């Protein structure tokens, strides 16, 4: 790297496994300095200064070639290509640098501003690709006491500070820590159900989701956990762990199996380093079904030890507090969770039944209360009952759970969303603020927070939060579609089009994605494509009023009045069994 360029003083940056020091112009990956050319470095710094925002090609040209008037398109493209090669990134789908067609580029990962340690120190020599994963670098780890001190330092940092200005990006400001105290990204793959009857899927899926939730609470400054939606698509998939880990952007993968026999369950777990494919740790737990919660806590502790990410004080107690001492209640909870994740009307009804059974056995079971609150929230979303009643029940149940466990993020996220949907802006702002300042915020909560910010007129901030959710849950159709929808609402049609196309390429049968594609196509003036997309959403959504209403309006605009009237009759029939907002019905009627 050229030493003639002047690098300005300023804060260092951390994103993913990378650290950048603008003062010295150095880039490190997991603490090891790697080569980066001058133009890609300047490009990276420009993006780091404005994470989540589009930096235009013109701005980048002025930054990389100040005062020079040249045809910069090819040169800028080459600089972006070299930067992606350095970061191990690709254009589609991107992990770090996203192309915004005809506008510029955007950094789509969370960025931390880090204070500069100005003490003199010796640096490792520049190298090419760094060594393998954490297990192959054990000899370079500092003493456990030093690492524990770093953990305490990070844990004592103030919560994320929010600037109310639209252009501001929320950031966590932490002190410089040793390079080995690096961020690890863990993917917990769906546990295999090895039982002969195959009727324990609820137990294996439930254990997977609970591990994701609890591991995500440990120390997110250093341990990121890929969200449930992205990993669940690998259920039953037989592929090389290194390939799966790379697709998910993970440094480590936790996989396991479960075999239930009568009232006992045998759970085998192993932790794998993605870079090397080697096993870091493994164990087998042979317990009674009623001890499933304690098995979960033991696995969390073992994984934390293996990743040198010690549990914070009180964390084991927090895990136990969220659970139940009743094996029957925990079993019913996992059955309810499995039914809830089906996302169907039948699944919601079964989930309500199972969560109620768990609470009948243990009335103070906080996860059971949160589960039932989530059912009520979905019943309102799907108009299975009067939304205001459903959201009010969700709020009440979430508040009961929080009264017993104030740190239960799932309950806080449900409460915040319920406040927002009930029109209690102050309560929603307070709840979302506390949620966002917590450790291990789940991706679905970030999605709801993004919609809240949009409703507040803070669309730029909303786009930053949805980008963070996308990093946590890169393969989720829910997150990806919400991201495209928010881009559409912000008037960024090109971005929305690219984003929704990526979702549909992976999940062509997701009705919400087709719906958003229809909105984007309609805004572009492509009536034919819009109609096809709305028809697809209506078909996949099994006649849900939301999709039926929108298709009816599209038919009316296209002059297909008979088809529009048919949609109107469908909505009127649905109104007899589901809640349909009167204003939506009147809008379709007035279009005819």
C-alpha positions as semicolon CSV with decimal commas, in nm:
position;residue;x (nm);y (nm);z (nm)
1;X;0,000;0,000;0,000
2;X;0,134;0,340;-0,093
3;X;0,277;0,542;0,192
4;X;0,248;0,875;0,014
5;X;-0,122;0,935;0,075
6;X;-0,211;1,143;0,380
7;X;-0,448;0,957;0,611
8;X;-0,652;1,183;0,834
9;X;-0,686;1,133;1,206
10;X;-1,021;1,018;1,337
11;X;-1,199;0,728;1,495
12;X;-1,134;0,374;1,386
13;X;-1,419;0,163;1,256
14;X;-1,526;-0,197;1,314
15;X;-1,765;-0,388;1,090
16;X;-1,807;-0,765;1,090
17;X;-1,463;-0,920;1,141
18;X;-1,282;-0,612;1,006
19;X;-1,120;-0,310;1,176
20;X;-1,005;0,001;0,987
21;X;-0,778;0,274;1,125
22;X;-0,801;0,586;0,904
23;X;-0,501;0,738;1,085
24;X;-0,262;0,468;0,959
25;X;-0,464;0,348;0,662
26;X;-0,459;-0,011;0,790
27;X;-0,723;-0,281;0,752
28;X;-0,731;-0,582;0,983
29;X;-0,934;-0,900;0,960
30;X;-0,975;-1,073;1,297
31;X;-0,677;-0,873;1,421
32;X;-0,442;-0,962;1,134
33;X;-0,341;-0,682;0,900
34;X;-0,427;-0,746;0,536
35;X;-0,328;-0,569;0,218
36;X;-0,558;-0,305;0,071
37;X;-0,476;-0,067;-0,212
38;X;-0,519;0,309;-0,172
39;X;-0,829;0,364;-0,385
40;X;-1,027;0,073;-0,234
41;X;-0,926;0,203;0,112
42;X;-1,055;0,553;0,038
43;X;-1,373;0,402;-0,105
44;X;-1,420;0,194;0,212
45;X;-1,364;0,497;0,438
46;X;-1,623;0,697;0,243
47;X;-1,878;0,421;0,299
48;X;-1,784;0,373;0,665
49;X;-1,844;0,742;0,737
50;X;-2,207;0,705;0,623
51;X;-2,318;0,346;0,702
52;X;-2,661;0,256;0,569
53;X;-2,666;0,557;0,335
54;X;-2,619;0,569;-0,041
55;X;-2,290;0,737;-0,133
56;X;-2,328;0,852;-0,492
57;X;-2,082;0,771;-0,767
58;X;-2,014;1,145;-0,807
59;X;-1,928;1,179;-0,436
60;X;-1,697;0,879;-0,454
61;X;-1,527;1,017;-0,765
62;X;-1,459;1,347;-0,587
63;X;-1,321;1,156;-0,287
64;X;-1,097;0,920;-0,485
65;X;-0,983;1,160;-0,759
66;X;-1,009;1,514;-0,612
67;X;-0,979;1,795;-0,863
68;X;-0,938;1,552;-1,154
69;X;-1,190;1,549;-1,439
70;X;-1,185;1,201;-1,590
71;X;-1,422;0,936;-1,713
72;X;-1,437;0,765;-1,375
73;X;-1,699;0,493;-1,433
74;X;-1,454;0,217;-1,521
75;X;-1,202;0,329;-1,259
76;X;-1,465;0,340;-0,986
77;X;-1,601;0,001;-1,091
78;X;-1,248;-0,138;-1,066
79;X;-1,201;0,013;-0,719
80;X;-1,529;-0,139;-0,600
81;X;-1,431;-0,477;-0,743
82;X;-1,093;-0,467;-0,565
83;X;-1,260;-0,365;-0,238
84;X;-1,503;-0,656;-0,261
85;X;-1,217;-0,896;-0,334
86;X;-1,031;-0,769;-0,028
87;X;-1,339;-0,813;0,195
88;X;-1,436;-1,149;0,044
89;X;-1,759;-0,991;-0,080
90;X;-1,966;-1,039;-0,395
91;X;-2,206;-0,811;-0,581
92;X;-2,509;-1,042;-0,562
93;X;-2,603;-1,103;-0,292
94;X;-2,371;-0,857;-0,113
95;X;-2,255;-0,902;0,246
96;X;-2,091;-0,561;0,286
97;X;-2,109;-0,330;-0,017
98;X;-2,442;-0,302;-0,195
99;X;-2,475;-0,156;-0,544
100;X;-2,760;0,092;-0,583
101;X;-2,823;0,097;-0,959
102;X;-2,745;0,428;-1,132
103;X;-2,687;0,599;-0,796
104;X;-2,391;0,463;-0,603
105;X;-2,302;0,224;-0,324
106;X;-2,404;0,159;0,035
107;X;-2,243;-0,024;0,329
108;X;-2,514;-0,256;0,464
109;X;-2,353;-0,382;0,786
110;X;-2,360;-0,225;1,134
111;X;-2,052;-0,009;1,200
112;X;-1,892;0,069;1,536
113;X;-1,679;0,379;1,592
114;X;-1,384;0,276;1,808
115;X;-1,154;0,501;2,010
116;X;-0,794;0,493;1,890
117;X;-0,532;0,330;2,108
118;X;-0,231;0,557;2,045
119;X;0,020;0,359;2,245
120;X;0,312;0,227;2,045
121;X;0,290;-0,141;1,976
122;X;0,438;-0,395;1,739
123;X;0,220;-0,513;1,453
124;X;0,217;-0,854;1,291
125;X;0,364;-0,866;0,943
126;X;0,126;-0,816;0,652
127;X;-0,003;-1,146;0,522
128;X;-0,231;-1,281;0,256
129;X;-0,535;-1,484;0,363
130;X;-0,544;-1,514;0,744
131;X;-0,517;-1,851;0,917
132;X;-0,824;-2,061;0,974
133;X;-1,091;-2,024;1,238
134;X;-1,073;-1,965;1,607
135;X;-0,969;-2,321;1,691
136;X;-0,651;-2,286;1,479
137;X;-0,552;-1,964;1,651
138;X;-0,571;-2,079;2,013
139;X;-0,200;-2,018;2,060
140;X;-0,251;-1,647;1,994
141;X;-0,534;-1,594;2,242
142;X;-0,442;-1,374;2,537
143;X;-0,463;-1,503;2,890
144;X;-0,817;-1,567;3,008
145;X;-0,781;-1,294;3,267
146;X;-0,706;-1,036;2,999
147;X;-0,998;-1,158;2,790
148;X;-1,230;-1,144;3,089
149;X;-1,120;-0,786;3,148
150;X;-1,211;-0,703;2,789
151;X;-1,553;-0,861;2,838
152;X;-1,612;-0,653;3,151
153;X;-1,501;-0,339;2,966
154;X;-1,745;-0,406;2,681
155;X;-2,026;-0,493;2,918
156;X;-1,982;-0,162;3,098
157;X;-2,017;0,048;2,784
158;X;-2,321;0,275;2,774
159;X;-2,617;0,160;2,567
160;X;-2,662;0,267;2,207
161;X;-2,731;0,642;2,186
162;X;-2,995;0,763;1,942
163;X;-2,972;1,097;1,764
164;X;-3,319;1,216;1,661
165;X;-3,195;1,380;1,343
166;X;-3,292;1,180;1,030
167;X;-2,941;1,179;0,890
168;X;-2,784;1,039;1,206
169;X;-2,692;0,671;1,226
170;X;-2,723;0,502;1,567
171;X;-2,380;0,376;1,670
172;X;-2,225;0,204;1,969
173;X;-1,909;0,381;2,086
174;X;-1,669;0,146;2,259
175;X;-1,306;0,170;2,366
176;X;-1,030;0,000;2,174
177;X;-0,995;-0,365;2,276
178;X;-0,730;-0,625;2,198
179;X;-0,748;-0,751;1,842
180;X;-0,816;-1,107;1,958
181;X;-1,135;-0,992;2,134
182;X;-1,295;-1,010;1,791
183;X;-1,652;-1,056;1,679
184;X;-1,767;-1,410;1,604
185;X;-2,072;-1,488;1,391
186;X;-2,249;-1,809;1,489
187;X;-2,513;-1,998;1,292
188;X;-2,724;-2,249;1,488
189;X;-2,851;-2,499;1,232
190;X;-3,185;-2,680;1,283
191;X;-3,134;-2,983;1,503
192;X;-3,199;-3,318;1,333
193;X;-3,484;-3,525;1,477
194;X;-3,352;-3,883;1,478
195;X;-3,653;-4,038;1,648
196;X;-3,810;-4,333;1,470
197;X;-4,158;-4,183;1,479
198;X;-4,045;-3,837;1,366
199;X;-4,299;-3,675;1,598
200;X;-4,046;-3,464;1,789
201;X;-4,000;-3,196;1,525
202;X;-4,152;-2,947;1,766
203;X;-3,881;-3,031;2,019
204;X;-3,587;-3,008;1,776
205;X;-3,712;-2,685;1,616
206;X;-3,798;-2,537;1,955
207;X;-3,455;-2,617;2,094
208;X;-3,294;-2,458;1,787
209;X;-3,494;-2,136;1,823
210;X;-3,437;-2,110;2,197
211;X;-3,062;-2,156;2,153
212;X;-3,057;-1,881;1,889
213;X;-3,246;-1,649;2,125
214;X;-3,034;-1,719;2,432
215;X;-2,697;-1,720;2,255
216;X;-2,792;-1,390;2,095
217;X;-2,821;-1,237;2,442
218;X;-2,469;-1,321;2,553
219;X;-2,240;-1,050;2,422
220;X;-2,349;-0,917;2,080
221;X;-2,052;-0,679;2,069
222;X;-1,845;-0,993;2,007
223;X;-2,092;-1,271;1,928
224;X;-2,347;-1,225;1,649
225;X;-2,601;-1,504;1,600
226;X;-2,768;-1,555;1,261
227;X;-3,145;-1,526;1,299
228;X;-3,391;-1,814;1,290
229;X;-3,551;-1,749;0,950
230;X;-3,222;-1,769;0,763
231;X;-3,102;-2,092;0,927
232;X;-3,433;-2,278;0,916
233;X;-3,414;-2,310;0,538
234;X;-3,128;-2,556;0,598
235;X;-3,350;-2,801;0,786
236;X;-3,273;-3,149;0,651
237;X;-3,017;-3,014;0,403
238;X;-2,708;-3,232;0,361
239;X;-2,427;-3,004;0,252
240;X;-2,074;-2,921;0,359
241;X;-2,077;-2,715;0,678
242;X;-1,823;-2,476;0,530
243;X;-2,052;-2,398;0,235
244;X;-2,351;-2,335;0,462
245;X;-2,146;-2,122;0,700
246;X;-2,010;-1,914;0,413
247;X;-2,359;-1,855;0,271
248;X;-2,476;-1,736;0,613
249;X;-2,170;-1,519;0,672
250;X;-2,083;-1,727;0,981
251;X;-1,741;-1,794;1,133
252;X;-1,876;-2,088;1,336
253;X;-2,167;-2,330;1,302
254;X;-2,346;-2,513;1,582
255;X;-2,523;-2,831;1,469
256;X;-2,684;-3,112;1,658
257;X;-2,931;-3,396;1,670
258;X;-3,204;-3,506;1,905
259;X;-3,335;-3,854;1,976
260;X;-3,630;-3,892;2,211
261;X;-3,717;-4,230;2,360
262;X;-4,009;-4,242;2,598
263;X;-3,950;-3,975;2,861
264;X;-3,580;-3,930;2,789
265;X;-3,401;-3,731;2,522
266;X;-3,045;-3,760;2,394
267;X;-2,904;-3,439;2,243
268;X;-2,571;-3,440;2,058
269;X;-2,414;-3,102;1,976
270;X;-2,095;-2,994;1,802
271;X;-1,938;-2,658;1,722
272;X;-1,749;-2,627;1,391
273;X;-1,503;-2,366;1,269
274;X;-1,621;-2,265;0,919
275;X;-1,283;-2,160;0,779
276;X;-1,109;-2,487;0,860
277;X;-1,404;-2,725;0,886
278;X;-1,261;-2,855;1,213
279;X;-1,458;-2,938;1,525
280;X;-1,403;-2,696;1,812
281;X;-1,620;-2,869;2,072
282;X;-1,878;-3,144;2,103
283;X;-2,087;-3,301;2,377
284;X;-2,380;-3,534;2,436
285;X;-2,659;-3,463;2,686
286;X;-2,874;-3,753;2,804
287;X;-3,163;-3,616;3,008
288;X;-3,527;-3,656;3,094
289;X;-3,766;-3,462;2,874
290;X;-3,852;-3,245;3,171
291;X;-3,486;-3,133;3,189
292;X;-3,483;-2,990;2,835
293;X;-3,453;-2,634;2,969
294;X;-3,146;-2,722;3,179
295;X;-2,993;-2,893;2,876
296;X;-3,045;-2,571;2,681
297;X;-2,865;-2,370;2,953
298;X;-2,578;-2,622;2,959
299;X;-2,535;-2,596;2,580
300;X;-2,532;-2,215;2,596
301;X;-2,264;-2,224;2,867
302;X;-2,051;-2,475;2,675
303;X;-2,070;-2,277;2,349
304;X;-1,982;-1,956;2,534
305;X;-1,676;-2,120;2,688
306;X;-1,567;-2,261;2,351
307;X;-1,592;-1,920;2,184
308;X;-1,416;-1,747;2,475
309;X;-1,726;-1,531;2,522
310;X;-1,786;-1,575;2,892
311;X;-2,141;-1,534;3,017
312;X;-2,205;-1,198;3,174
313;X;-2,286;-1,186;3,546
314;X;-2,642;-1,299;3,603
315;X;-2,686;-1,447;3,255
316;X;-2,746;-1,809;3,371
317;X;-3,006;-1,677;3,613
318;X;-3,168;-1,480;3,330
319;X;-3,191;-1,793;3,117
320;X;-3,353;-1,984;3,401
321;X;-3,586;-1,696;3,486
322;X;-3,731;-1,702;3,134
323;X;-3,805;-2,072;3,165
324;X;-4,031;-2,292;3,371
325;X;-3,960;-2,546;3,640
326;X;-4,235;-2,762;3,493
327;X;-4,134;-3,011;3,224
328;X;-4,497;-3,033;3,108
329;X;-4,520;-2,654;3,067
330;X;-4,193;-2,643;2,871
331;X;-4,306;-2,926;2,643
332;X;-4,637;-2,746;2,576
333;X;-4,447;-2,423;2,510
334;X;-4,224;-2,588;2,248
335;X;-4,531;-2,742;2,081
336;X;-4,694;-2,400;2,074
337;X;-4,381;-2,238;1,931
338;X;-4,366;-2,499;1,655
339;X;-4,731;-2,439;1,563
340;X;-4,688;-2,061;1,572
341;X;-4,397;-2,075;1,326
342;X;-4,617;-2,246;1,067
343;X;-4,771;-1,905;1,001
344;X;-5,116;-2,047;0,921
345;X;-5,463;-1,993;1,064
346;X;-5,465;-2,352;1,190
347;X;-5,117;-2,307;1,337
348;X;-5,222;-1,996;1,528
349;X;-5,521;-2,177;1,678
350;X;-5,306;-2,473;1,786
351;X;-5,037;-2,241;1,925
352;X;-5,295;-2,058;2,137
353;X;-5,413;-2,392;2,274
354;X;-5,061;-2,512;2,361
355;X;-4,946;-2,184;2,518
356;X;-5,264;-2,176;2,726
357;X;-5,188;-2,532;2,839
358;X;-4,835;-2,426;2,939
359;X;-4,972;-2,132;3,140
360;X;-5,234;-2,349;3,307
361;X;-4,949;-2,563;3,438
362;X;-4,727;-2,263;3,525
363;X;-4,916;-1,928;3,533
364;X;-4,593;-1,724;3,572
365;X;-4,413;-1,885;3,276
366;X;-4,279;-1,574;3,098
367;X;-4,200;-1,743;2,767
368;X;-4,551;-1,890;2,765
369;X;-4,695;-1,541;2,820
370;X;-4,478;-1,402;2,539
371;X;-4,583;-1,686;2,309
372;X;-4,952;-1,624;2,370
373;X;-4,895;-1,250;2,316
374;X;-4,735;-1,324;1,978
375;X;-5,035;-1,537;1,881
376;X;-5,268;-1,246;1,963
377;X;-5,049;-1,011;1,759
378;X;-5,072;-1,241;1,456
379;X;-5,447;-1,281;1,497
380;X;-5,471;-0,903;1,462
381;X;-5,233;-0,891;1,165
382;X;-5,427;-1,160;0,979
383;X;-5,762;-0,999;1,072
384;X;-5,878;-1,320;1,241
385;X;-6,047;-1,098;1,499
386;X;-6,094;-0,728;1,559
387;X;-5,736;-0,594;1,547
388;X;-5,773;-0,350;1,837
389;X;-5,888;-0,634;2,066
390;X;-5,607;-0,862;1,952
391;X;-5,339;-0,594;1,996
392;X;-5,475;-0,502;2,340
393;X;-5,449;-0,866;2,451
394;X;-5,093;-0,884;2,313
395;X;-5,001;-0,570;2,509
396;X;-5,150;-0,704;2,834
397;X;-4,976;-1,042;2,807
398;X;-4,641;-0,885;2,713
399;X;-4,661;-0,648;3,009
400;X;-4,731;-0,943;3,242
401;X;-4,421;-1,120;3,109
402;X;-4,206;-0,806;3,147
403;X;-4,327;-0,755;3,504
404;X;-4,164;-1,087;3,591
405;X;-3,864;-1,064;3,356
406;X;-3,779;-0,709;3,241
407;X;-3,497;-0,847;3,022
408;X;-3,720;-1,067;2,806
409;X;-3,660;-0,910;2,464
410;X;-3,933;-1,106;2,290
411;X;-4,195;-0,967;2,527
412;X;-4,055;-0,614;2,498
413;X;-4,065;-0,632;2,118
414;X;-4,428;-0,748;2,124
415;X;-4,524;-0,475;2,370
416;X;-4,355;-0,207;2,159
417;X;-4,532;-0,324;1,843
418;X;-4,866;-0,344;2,023
419;X;-4,829;0,012;2,156
420;X;-4,751;0,130;1,804
421;X;-5,050;-0,048;1,650
422;X;-5,280;0,080;1,924
423;X;-5,171;0,437;1,851
424;X;-4,985;0,496;2,179
425;X;-4,689;0,676;2,027
426;X;-4,512;0,774;2,352
427;X;-4,531;0,423;2,497
428;X;-4,411;0,276;2,166
429;X;-4,117;0,519;2,146
430;X;-4,015;0,437;2,503
431;X;-4,045;0,061;2,452
432;X;-3,858;0,063;2,120
433;X;-3,587;0,281;2,274
434;X;-3,532;0,035;2,561
435;X;-3,542;-0,254;2,316
436;X;-3,287;-0,103;2,079
437;X;-3,050;-0,033;2,369
438;X;-3,063;-0,399;2,479
439;X;-2,818;-0,673;2,398
440;X;-2,907;-0,913;2,116
441;X;-3,208;-0,741;1,960
442;X;-3,378;-0,994;1,726
443;X;-3,416;-0,914;1,358
444;X;-3,797;-0,918;1,363
445;X;-3,793;-0,653;1,637
446;X;-3,566;-0,436;1,422
447;X;-3,817;-0,472;1,137
448;X;-4,100;-0,345;1,359
449;X;-3,880;-0,063;1,487
450;X;-3,804;0,035;1,128
451;X;-4,177;0,060;1,050
452;X;-4,228;0,269;1,363
453;X;-3,952;0,508;1,254
454;X;-4,111;0,531;0,910
455;X;-4,447;0,618;1,066
456;X;-4,264;0,890;1,264
457;X;-4,134;1,041;0,940
458;X;-3,779;0,913;1,002
459;X;-3,751;0,701;0,690
460;X;-3,372;0,736;0,659
461;X;-3,332;0,598;1,012
462;X;-3,583;0,324;0,926
463;X;-3,367;0,216;0,632
464;X;-3,062;0,193;0,859
465;X;-3,248;-0,032;1,105
466;X;-3,388;-0,257;0,833
467;X;-3,035;-0,291;0,690
468;X;-2,921;-0,409;1,034
469;X;-3,203;-0,662;1,042
470;X;-3,095;-0,782;0,697
471;X;-2,741;-0,842;0,824
472;X;-2,874;-1,052;1,114
473;X;-3,121;-1,243;0,894
474;X;-2,982;-1,226;0,538
475;X;-3,201;-1,498;0,387
476;X;-3,529;-1,407;0,555
477;X;-3,808;-1,328;0,305
478;X;-3,984;-1,129;0,578
479;X;-3,685;-0,901;0,641
480;X;-3,592;-0,878;0,274
481;X;-3,945;-0,786;0,167
482;X;-3,985;-0,529;0,446
483;X;-3,655;-0,377;0,334
484;X;-3,779;-0,349;-0,025
485;X;-4,115;-0,210;0,093
486;X;-3,944;0,061;0,299
487;X;-3,722;0,150;0,002
488;X;-4,040;0,180;-0,204
489;X;-4,200;0,405;0,059
490;X;-3,886;0,621;0,051
491;X;-3,925;0,663;-0,325
492;X;-3,615;0,456;-0,403
493;X;-3,774;0,247;-0,677
494;X;-3,453;0,114;-0,829
495;X;-3,329;-0,012;-0,492
496;X;-3,669;-0,159;-0,408
497;X;-3,678;-0,339;-0,742
498;X;-3,335;-0,497;-0,694
499;X;-3,414;-0,597;-0,335
500;X;-3,753;-0,755;-0,407
501;X;-3,612;-0,941;-0,708
502;X;-3,350;-1,097;-0,479
503;X;-3,621;-1,209;-0,234
504;X;-3,837;-1,363;-0,506
505;X;-3,535;-1,543;-0,654
506;X;-3,501;-1,729;-0,322
507;X;-3,866;-1,742;-0,214
508;X;-4,095;-1,720;-0,519
509;X;-4,399;-1,836;-0,319
510;X;-4,392;-1,564;-0,054
511;X;-4,713;-1,360;-0,113
512;X;-4,596;-1,039;0,056
513;X;-4,297;-1,027;-0,182
514;X;-4,525;-1,048;-0,487
515;X;-4,740;-0,776;-0,334
516;X;-4,441;-0,540;-0,299
517;X;-4,328;-0,626;-0,651
518;X;-4,674;-0,515;-0,764
519;X;-4,636;-0,182;-0,581
520;X;-4,295;-0,119;-0,738
521;X;-4,411;-0,217;-1,088
522;X;-4,719;0,002;-1,058
523;X;-4,510;0,301;-0,950
524;X;-4,287;0,247;-1,252
525;X;-4,592;0,257;-1,479
526;X;-4,572;-0,110;-1,575
527;X;-4,941;-0,200;-1,537
528;X;-4,902;-0,547;-1,688
529;X;-4,626;-0,649;-1,447
530;X;-4,814;-0,495;-1,153
531;X;-5,130;-0,691;-1,231
532;X;-4,937;-1,017;-1,266
533;X;-4,766;-0,957;-0,931
534;X;-5,089;-0,867;-0,748
535;X;-5,261;-1,174;-0,898
536;X;-4,975;-1,390;-0,775
537;X;-4,998;-1,239;-0,424
538;X;-5,374;-1,301;-0,420
539;X;-5,326;-1,662;-0,527
540;X;-5,047;-1,737;-0,279
541;X;-5,218;-1,545;0,002
542;X;-5,524;-1,768;-0,022
543;X;-5,757;-1,475;-0,069
544;X;-5,639;-1,269;0,227
545;X;-5,840;-0,940;0,221
546;X;-5,522;-0,728;0,199
547;X;-5,422;-0,889;-0,130
548;X;-5,777;-0,912;-0,263
549;X;-5,838;-0,541;-0,207
550;X;-5,515;-0,440;-0,379
551;X;-5,583;-0,666;-0,677
552;X;-5,934;-0,521;-0,708
553;X;-5,793;-0,168;-0,721
554;X;-5,538;-0,271;-0,985
555;X;-5,816;-0,426;-1,196
556;X;-6,018;-0,105;-1,167
557;X;-5,722;0,110;-1,277
558;X;-5,666;-0,122;-1,575
559;X;-6,033;-0,091;-1,675
560;X;-6,114;-0,454;-1,595
561;X;-6,425;-0,364;-1,400
562;X;-6,583;-0,710;-1,398
563;X;-6,271;-0,855;-1,237
564;X;-6,266;-0,563;-0,991
565;X;-6,629;-0,634;-0,893
566;X;-6,540;-1,001;-0,843
567;X;-6,266;-0,897;-0,599
568;X;-6,515;-0,669;-0,423
569;X;-6,753;-0,961;-0,369
570;X;-6,466;-1,170;-0,232
571;X;-6,381;-0,898;0,018
572;X;-6,744;-0,861;0,124
573;X;-6,765;-1,238;0,181
574;X;-6,443;-1,229;0,381
575;X;-6,581;-0,945;0,594
576;X;-6,843;-1,185;0,727
577;X;-6,576;-1,401;0,892
578;X;-6,273;-1,169;0,920
579;X;-6,213;-0,805;1,005
580;X;-6,191;-0,586;0,696
581;X;-6,130;-0,212;0,755
582;X;-6,435;-0,017;0,637
583;X;-6,222;0,252;0,474
584;X;-6,044;-0,010;0,259
585;X;-6,375;-0,153;0,147
586;X;-6,507;0,194;0,062
587;X;-6,194;0,271;-0,139
588;X;-6,251;-0,032;-0,363
589;X;-6,622;0,045;-0,396
590;X;-6,552;0,405;-0,502
591;X;-6,307;0,289;-0,771
592;X;-6,590;0,116;-0,963
